[in-house]
């Protein structure tokens, strides 16, 4: 068994070296297929981060009447936290709101003077509510509208933001579905092109396969060298694609940060480097082996 395996590996390497132009053509196609895969990964990271950033900027704010005791506000906060749709709630007291307002307008003398002339803090305490996804804000708003503490509310901002939230929710859902369909479509094209290229490479050796079958070679022994070639195709293609994509990601990372400061795509790939490379090699090798195995099957019948 060990001798047969060593021969299969040997013939696979010799076949790869002997068919130089076909091997280069196949590697080139698989290299492009892997670049498409890497581009899809980058696109997915970019869109998901952009959508997360947009989603994080929307919320519902509940402003309370000036005479509402802090204990009651905290009680309402605690009841809201029991909702499965609520991701986070931030409480902003009147004093803290005034402090932040002063810091924000510290360079504006008119605002500072106006605050000094007021005898009391004009700002309201509030709860800032964030949901897990935009589609859940309507449920939270309904809960607030039916709350027994509704009389304590001065204003709930959902009505003002409802249209924006609805549109953002639609954009997020459409982008995710469209992105998934786009990724599947391009991945299928890459797989089909690679399969057909390997099939053409094996077609040029159909007479050799027929002779091996006539002299009694088993299906496994006949198919094995071509599957070894498939492994080599995938391995070399993965290395070449990584050599190209990593410098490209390094150079485009600053431009991505201009649009989305929260996205550092270079550090993301560095921190997930082993996983990323593992997917590349796995995809390339599996694509090469499966394509070779399927393509050679037709020529095993003599």
C-alpha positions in Angstrom: 0.0 0.0 0.0 2.8 2.4 0.9 4.6 1.5 -2.4 1.4 2.2 -4.4 0.8 5.5 -2.5 4.4 6.6 -3.2 4.0 5.8 -6.9 0.8 7.7 -7.1 2.4 10.8 -5.5 5.5 10.4 -7.8 3.4 10.1 -11.0 1.3 13.0 -9.9 4.3 15.3 -9.5 5.8 14.0 -12.8 2.4 14.7 -14.5 2.3 18.2 -13.1 5.9 18.9 -14.3 5.5 17.2 -17.7 2.3 19.2 -18.6 3.9 22.6 -17.9 1.6 24.8 -19.9 -1.5 23.0 -18.9 -0.4 23.2 -15.3 0.3 26.9 -15.5 -3.1 27.5 -17.2 -4.9 25.5 -14.5 -3.0 27.3 -11.7 -3.8 30.7 -13.2 -7.5 29.9 -13.3 -7.5 28.6 -9.7 -5.4 31.6 -8.7 -8.1 33.9 -10.1 -10.8 31.8 -8.4 -9.1 32.2 -5.0 -8.7 35.9 -5.6 -12.4 36.1 -6.2 -12.9 34.2 -2.9 -10.6 36.6 -1.0 -12.4 39.6 -2.6 -15.7 38.2 -1.5 -14.3 37.9 2.1 -13.1 41.5 2.1 -16.4 42.7 0.6 -18.3 40.7 3.3 -16.2 42.2 6.1 -16.6 45.7 4.7 -20.3 45.6 4.2 -21.0 43.9 7.6 -18.9 46.5 9.4 -20.5 49.4 7.6 -24.0 48.0 8.4 -23.0 47.5 12.1 -21.7 51.1 12.3 -24.9 52.4 10.7 -27.0 50.3 13.0 -25.2 51.5 16.1 -26.0 55.1 15.3 -29.8 54.6 15.6 -31.7 54.3 18.8 -34.7 55.3 20.8 -34.4 58.1 23.4 -37.0 58.5 26.1 -36.9 62.0 27.8 -38.6 62.3 31.2 -40.4 65.2 32.7 -38.3 67.4 35.0 -40.2 66.3 38.2 -39.8 62.6 37.5 -37.8 61.0 40.4 -34.6 59.3 39.5 -35.8 56.1 41.3 -38.7 55.9 38.9 -36.5 56.3 35.8 -34.2 53.5 37.0 -37.2 51.3 37.6 -38.4 51.9 34.1 -34.8 51.2 32.8 -34.8 47.9 34.7 -38.2 46.9 33.2 -37.0 47.7 29.7 -33.9 45.5 30.2 -36.1 42.5 30.6 -37.1 42.8 26.9 -35.3 40.3 24.6 -35.2 43.0 21.9 -33.1 45.4 24.0 -29.4 45.3 23.5 -28.3 48.1 25.8 -29.7 51.1 27.8 -27.8 54.1 28.9 -29.2 56.4 31.5 -28.3 60.1 31.3 -29.2 62.2 34.3 -30.0 65.9 34.1 -26.7 66.8 35.8 -24.7 64.6 33.4 -26.6 66.0 30.4 -25.8 69.5 31.5 -22.2 68.7 32.0 -21.9 67.1 28.5 -23.7 70.0 27.0 -21.3 72.5 28.5 -18.3 70.5 27.3 -19.7 70.4 23.8 -20.3 74.1 23.7 -17.3 75.2 25.7 -16.0 77.4 22.8 -19.4 79.1 22.3 -19.6 82.1 24.7 -23.2 82.8 23.8 -24.3 79.4 24.9 -22.2 79.5 28.1 -23.6 82.9 29.0 -27.2 81.8 28.4 -26.7 78.8 30.8 -25.2 81.1 33.5 -28.3 83.3 33.3 -30.6 80.4 33.9 -31.5 79.6 37.5 -32.2 75.9 36.9 -31.0 73.1 34.7 -33.2 73.1 31.6 -32.1 69.7 30.3 -34.1 66.5 30.8 -33.0 63.1 32.1 -33.2 60.4 29.4 -32.8 56.7 28.6 -31.0 55.8 25.4 -32.2 52.4 24.1 -30.4 50.3 21.5 -31.9 47.2 20.0 -30.2 44.1 18.6 -31.4 45.0 15.1 -33.4 47.9 13.6 -36.5 45.7 13.1 -37.0 45.5 16.9 -37.4 49.2 17.6 -41.1 49.1 16.7 -41.6 46.4 19.4 -39.8 48.5 22.0 -41.7 51.6 21.0 -45.0 49.7 21.4 -43.9 48.6 24.9 -43.2 52.2 25.8 -46.5 53.4 24.4 -48.4 50.8 26.5 -46.3 51.4 29.6 -48.0 52.4 32.9 -45.3 55.0 33.4 -46.1 56.7 30.2 -47.2 59.9 32.1 -43.6 60.4 33.1 -42.4 60.7 29.5 -41.8 64.1 28.1 -40.9 62.7 24.7 -40.1 59.5 22.9 -38.0 59.9 19.7 -39.2 56.8 17.9 -41.9 58.7 15.9 -39.2 61.1 14.6 -36.8 58.3 13.6 -39.3 55.6 12.5 -38.9 56.4 8.8 -35.1 56.4 9.0 -35.1 53.1 11.1 -37.5 51.5 8.6 -35.3 52.5 5.6 -32.1 51.4 7.3 -33.7 48.1 8.2 -34.7 47.6 4.6 -31.1 48.6 3.4 -29.5 46.2 5.8 -31.8 43.2 4.8 -31.4 43.9 1.1 -27.6 44.3 1.3 -27.2 41.1 3.3 -29.4 39.1 1.0 -27.9 40.7 -2.2 -24.4 40.2 -0.9 -25.0 36.5 -0.1 -26.5 35.9 -3.6 -23.6 37.8 -5.2 -21.0 35.7 -3.3 -22.7 32.4 -4.1 -22.9 33.4 -7.8 -19.2 34.4 -8.1 -18.1 31.3 -6.1 -20.1 29.0 -8.5 -18.5 30.7 -11.5 -15.0 30.3 -10.0 -15.7 26.6 -9.3 -17.1 25.9 -12.7 -14.3 27.6 -14.6 -11.7 25.8 -12.5 -13.4 22.4 -13.0 -13.6 22.9 -16.8 -9.9 23.9 -16.9 -8.8 20.8 -15.0 -11.1 18.7 -17.2 -9.4 20.0 -20.3 -6.0 19.3 -18.8 -7.0 15.7 -18.0 -8.7 15.3 -21.5 -5.3 15.7 -23.1 -4.2 12.6 -21.2 -7.2 10.5 -22.1 -5.2 8.0 -24.1 -2.7 7.5 -21.3 -5.6 6.8 -18.9 -7.1 4.3 -21.4 -3.8 2.4 -21.6 -3.5 2.3 -17.8 -7.0 0.8 -17.6 -6.3 -1.8 -20.4 -3.2 -3.1 -18.6 -5.3 -3.6 -15.5 -4.6 -0.5 -13.3 -7.3 0.0 -10.7 -9.5 3.0 -10.6 -7.8 4.3 -7.6 -4.3 4.0 -9.1 -5.5 5.7 -12.3 -7.3 8.5 -10.6 -4.7 9.0 -7.8 -1.9 10.9 -9.8 -4.5 13.4 -11.1 -5.8 14.0 -7.6 -2.2 14.6 -6.5 -2.0 17.1 -9.3 -5.2 18.7 -8.0 -3.6 19.1 -4.6 -0.5 20.7 -6.2 -2.7 23.1 -8.2 -4.6 24.1 -5.1 -1.5 24.5 -2.9 0.4 26.6 -5.4 -2.6 28.7 -6.3 -3.3 29.4 -2.6 0.3 30.5 -2.0 0.2 32.8 -5.1 -3.1 34.3 -4.1 -1.9 35.0 -0.6 1.3 36.7 -2.0 -0.9 39.0 -4.0 -3.8 39.7 -1.6 -1.9 40.4 1.7 0.1 43.4 0.3 -3.1 44.6 -1.4 -5.1 44.5 1.9 -2.2 46.3 3.6 -2.3 49.2 1.1 -6.1 49.5 0.9 -6.7 49.3 4.6 -6.0 53.1 5.2 -8.6 54.0 2.5 -11.2 51.7 4.1 -10.6 53.5 7.5 -11.3 56.9 5.8 -14.9 55.7 5.1 -15.3 53.5 8.2 -12.9 54.5 11.1 -14.0 51.5 13.1 -12.7 49.1 10.3 -9.1 48.1 10.4 -9.1 45.4 7.9 -5.3 44.8 8.0 -5.3 44.1 11.7 -8.4 41.9 11.2 -6.5 39.7 8.8 -3.4 39.6 10.9 -5.3 38.5 14.0 -7.2 35.9 11.9 -4.3 35.1 9.7 -4.1 31.3 10.4 -7.8 30.9 9.9 -7.7 32.9 6.7 -4.8 30.9 5.3 -6.4 27.7 6.4 -9.5 28.5 4.4 -7.5 29.5 1.4 -5.5 26.2 1.3 -8.5 24.1 2.2 -10.6 25.7 -0.6 -7.8 25.5 -3.2 -6.9 21.9 -2.4 -10.5 20.6 -2.1 -11.4 22.4 -5.4 -8.4 20.9 -7.2 -8.9 17.3 -5.8 -12.7 17.2 -6.4 -12.4 18.7 -9.9 -9.7 16.3 -10.8 -11.6 13.3 -9.3 -14.8 14.2 -11.2 -13.0 15.1 -14.5 -11.0 11.8 -14.7 -14.1 9.6 -13.9 -15.3 9.9 -17.5 -12.1 8.4 -18.9 -12.1 5.4 -16.5 -14.5 3.5 -18.7 -12.7 1.5 -21.4 
